[in-house]
Amino acid sequence: MRHILLISILMVGISFGLSCATSASLEMDKNIPQETSYGKLAIKGKATGSEFIKIRLKVKNQKKEEVLSEFKPTYKEVDGSYKWQNQVPLPKLGENEVIAEVVGRKGEVLTQKRFRIRRRRPAIFAVIIGINHYKNKKMEGKARYALQDARAFQRYITNYLGVNPVRVTMVLNEKATLRNIRHILGVQLPQKIQRDDMVFLYWAGCGITESLRSNQTTRYLLCYDSSPERLYSTALPWNELKQVIIPKIGARRIVMVGDLAFDITGDMPENQQRALGLTSGGKFIALKGGNRGELEEILLKAGGYGMAFIMPQALSYDDPSLTHFGGKNKGAGAFTYYVLKGMMGEADGAGGGRKDGVVEVFELLSYLQELQGIPENLKPMQELYVNGEMFVGAVKSTKP
């Protein structure tokens, strides 16, 4: 009986020792994205086990599991775990299943984690802000056509370029609070964007240029809940948008179009004509596109990159030059109207560029500068940080 008990104890001890020697755990980094536009992705994890463990990374291609790499992690934490990081190629567009395994001394799989990563093509995203109704009643009527402008720009992005509407965020009137705009531009959008994507930002509404005691000025974009008397705490500083939010988005190509009226005095006048807009009602130019996605592909093929800010020069709300500016394209902002016409092909070849069916950002700015019969202060400021050719539009008959 004593011998049987001793043998049982030995067997339990051996079994316990083997389980300790071969036990392992694997924890994957929580920040591994579910979607990417890259053909390779760096993944991280943490593993525990014996001194002889290895990490094996595989990808499931069709029905076969293909081994990508096998390595022994070298960085040991204080708690005895091993941190590791490695590049994983994603062989196909669409869903890729990646398998991470902890492997024992004899090549046996001790534990594994499976996760799916969707690889997509680079894409165009857009955030479109339009405010023609403000919480502060003093500002009513100052941006009469902002919603029409915003919806026209939305139609350009979705109907004309063929961008998937799920990648377009509309922020209109009551939703365009300072807090919500900061969250959408500074938190939500960077989470969706990959480096190779392109982003259009559009803002139609009001702004104020504040005079400082140092004889300098600073600009603010007015949100739905902004107060002209408390600009710093209720409005979005232009420098914050340009120097903090836009770099935070992280895309290689960003185009900001602003149909904004800046009142130089900081005092909202009674004149209800929207600066940079037309004074009578009507319908905006009809936007018609070709096959969905064709022109989007053309814009994404451009080799150039950078940031472009396309806005009219500073203008007071009661500028008399606008009272005589008319034409058949009524009911929408004049600046937005000409920006869209240029993007849809009229700017192709402007400024000595090639007439090749695509509109490059320098061509668009040249086209806006060369327009005849419009006030000089309606023409755009030139603020570009662009290397190479960066496309912003195309003729709809152009094939990719």
N, C-alpha and C positions, 0 to 999 in steps of 0.2 A: 504493500500500500504506500509506504514511504517512497519507494522508487517511482511509482506511478505519479505521485504528487510532485516529485522533483522534476520528472520529465515534463509534466504539464507546465510547471513554472518556467522551465528552460524554453519550451516552445512559445509561451506567451512573450517571454523576453526577446526571443529572436524575432518574432512577428512584430513586436513593438519597435525593435531596432530597425527592421527593414522599412516599416512604415515611416519612421522618422527620417530615414536616409532618403526615401524617395518622395516624401510629401513635398508639394510645391504650391505656390499661389501666384496668380498673375492679376495685376491691376492695370487697366489702360487709362491713359490721360483723358480727363473729361473734356478737354478742348479739341479733340479730334473732330473736324467738321464732317457733317453728313453730306456736304456737296462741295465740289471744287471744280475749277476750270483748268487745273493743271494736270499734266500727264504723270507727275510724281507728287507724292505727298510725304512729308516727314511725320512719323508717328512716334509717340513716346509711351513708356510704360514702366512698371516696377514689378520685379519678380523676387520671390523668396524660394529657397531650396538649398541643396547641398553645394559644395564647392565646384561640383562638376556640371552644373546646369548650363544649358545653352538656350538661346532664343532662336526659334525658327519662324520665319515669316513666309506665308504662302498666299497666293491669290487664286481664286476659283475661276478658271477660264473655261467657259462652256460647262462641261461636266467634270473636268479634270482639275485637280488641285496642283498648281505649279509652285515648286519651292523657289522663292526669290533669294533668300539669304539665310545663313545660319551662323551665329556668332555667339561668343561668350562675353557677357557684360563684365566690365572691369571696374566700374565705379561702385564701391560698396558703401552703403549708408551705415550709420551708427547702429541702427536696429537690425543689421544683418541683411537687409534687402539690397537688391541691385537695381539701379536706375539705368535705363537704356533708351536709345533713340536711333532710328534708321529710316532711310528713304524707301518708300514702297511705290513702284510703278503701277499705274492704273491703265491696263492695256486697252480698254474699250470705253467708248462713250456710253453713258447710261450707268446702270448699277454694277458695281464691282464688289464682290465679297472677299474680304481680307481675313486671313486666319493668323493669329499669333499663338505660338505654342511654347511651352516650357518643356525642354527635352532633357531626359536623364542621360547617365553615362553611356548606356547601351543604345541610345537613340530612341528610347521609348518616350511616348508622349505622357507627361505627368499631368498637365492641365492645358487648356486652350481657351481662347476667346475668339468669337466670330463677330464681325461687324461689317456693315455695308456702307460704302461711300459712292455717291453718285457723281460721276464725272460729266460735266456739261461743257459746251462750247462757251467761249467768252461772250458776254451779252451786254446789251444796253439797259441801264436802269435810269429812271427819272423820278424826281420829286418836284411836283408842280404846286406852287403856292399862289393862291388868288384871294385877295381881300378887298371887297368893295363895301363892306359893312363893318364898322368898328364899334366897340363897346362904348368908347368915348363919343358922345353925341356931337361934340364940336367937329369931329372928323367926318361926319356923314356927307356923302356926295363928293368926296375928294378923289375917289378912285372908281368912278362910275362904271367903267367897262372892264374892271379887273377880272371878274368871273368869266366873261366872254373871252377875254384874252387867254386865261388859263385853260379853258376848255378847248380853244383853238389850238393851243400848243399841245394839249393832250392828244387831239386828233392827229396832229402832225407826227407825234411819236408812235402812236398805235396804228392808225389807219394808213398813214403814208409810209413810214419807215418799216412798219410791220413788227414792232416790238410787242411782246406778250404783255397784255394788260396787267397781269399779276406782278410785273416788275415796275409798274407805274403807281406812285403814291400821290393821291390828290389831297391837298390840305387847304380847305376853303373856309373862309369866314370864321365862325365860332370855333372851329377846330384848330385854327392857326394862332393859338396862344403862344407866348414866348416859351413856356415850359414844353409844350408839345412839339414845337418846331425844333428846339434844341434836342429833344429826345429822338425825334425822327432822323434828323441830320447827323447827330453826334453819336447815337447809340444803335438804332435800328438799321440804318443804311450801312454803316461799316461792317455789321455782322453778316450782311448779305453779299457784300462786294468782294470780288477777287481782284488781284492786281491787274490782270489783263482786261478787265471790264471797262466800259465807258459809262460815264454818268452825265446826264443833263439835269441841271438845276434851273428852275424857272420861277421867278417871283414877280407878280404883278400887284402893285399896291402903292403905298405912300412911304416916304422917308423924310427925315428931317436932318438938316445940317446944323449942328450946334456950334455957336461961336464960343471959344474958350477965352479966359482972361489973358492967356499967353498970345493972343491974336492969331491963334491957330483954329482950325475947325475939325470937327469929327462927325462922321455920318452914322446915322442909325436907320435900320429898317424897322418900320412900325408893324407890330403884330396886332392881332385882334384886340388884345387887352392892354395895349400900350397907352401911356399917358404922356402927352407932350411936355407936361410939367415935371415928370419924373423919368426922363429918358434912360438914364443909366441903369435903373432897376426894372424898367418895364419894356424896353425895346432892345433889339439885337444890334450890337455895334458891328459896323461893316468890317472893321479890322478883325473882330472875333470870327466872323464868317470866313474871311479870306485867309487868316493866319493860323486859326485853330481848327475850325470845323472841317474845312475843305481838305487840309492835309490829313486829318484824322480819318476821312472817308477812305483814302488809300488807293483809289483807282489811278492808273497811269494817265487816263484821259478824262478830264472834267471840263465841261462847258457850262458856264453860268450866264444865263440870259435874264436881265432884269429890266422890266418895263416899269420903272420907278420914277416918281416925281419927288425931287428933293426941294423943299421950301427953304431957301437960304436963310430967311429971317427966323425960322423956328416958330413963327406965329401962323396959325391956320387962318387964312383969309376967308371971307364969305363967298367969294367966287366959287361956284360948284363945278366949273369946267375942270375936267381931269387933265392935268398937264400931260403932255405927250399923247393925248388921245383926240378923238374927233367928238364933235359936240352934239351930233344928232343920232337917232337910233337907226338900226338896220341890221343886216346880217353879215357875218364875217365871211371871207372867202371860203368856198367849199374845198375841203381837202380830200382828194381821192388818191389812193395808193395802188400799187401793183400787187403782186402776190405777196402774202404776208412773209416778212423776214428777209426778202431779197435785198432791200436797201439797207437793212440793218447789217447784213453780212458785208456789204460794201464798206460801210463806215468802219467796221471792226478790222478790215484788212489793211487799213492805213498804218504805215510804219511809224508815223510821228506820235509824239506824246507830250503831255504838259497840261497847263491850265489856261483857259481863256475866259475873260470876263467881258461880256458884251452888254453895255448899258449906254443909255443916252447921256449927254453931258448935263451937268447940274442945271436945273430950271425951276423957277418959282411958279407956283400954281396960277398966279394971275398974269403970267407973261402975255403981253398983247399980241405977240407974233402968232400965237396959236388960234386966236379968234378968226383969223383970215385963212386958216389952213383947212381945206375941205377936200372934196373929191367924192368919187362914187363908192369908195370902200368905207362906208359909215358904220358906226356902232361898235367899233373896236379900236384898241390902241394903235396909233399910227406906227409906233416903233415896232411893236409885235408884228403888225401886218407886213412891214417891209423885211423884217428879219425872216419871217416864214417864207415870203416870196423868194428871198435870196437863197434860203436853204433848199427850196424846192427846185432850184435850177437857174434862176435869173442871175445869180452871182457867179455862175460857172464862167471862168475866163476873165473875170473882173481884175483890174489892177495889173494887167499883163500876164495873168496866169493862163495855163493851158485849158482850152475848152474841150474837156475830156469826159463830161457827163457826171463828174463829182464836184462838190463844192468844198474847197479847203477853207480853213478858218480865216486865212489872210485874204482870200478872195471875197468872203462874206463882208469883212470889214471894209475892203476897198469898194465894194458895191454900195454899202451904206454911206460911205464918205462921198461917193460920186453922184448920189441921187440929186436930181435937179428939182427946184421948185419947192423945197421944204426948208424950214428954219435951220440955221447952222447949229443951234443948240439941241436940235433933235438928232443930230448925227452922233455916232458912238464915240465914247472914250476908247482909247486903245490901251488895253492892259493885258498883255499876253506873256505867258511863260511857256513857250512851245518850242520843241525841237523836232525838225522834220515836218512832213505833211500830216496834218490832223484834219480828217474829214468831218464836216458837220451836216452835210446834206448831199443829195444826189438827184439827178433827173430820173423820173420814175421809169423811163424806158430803158435805162442802163441795166445791163446784165452783169451779175457778179462774176 
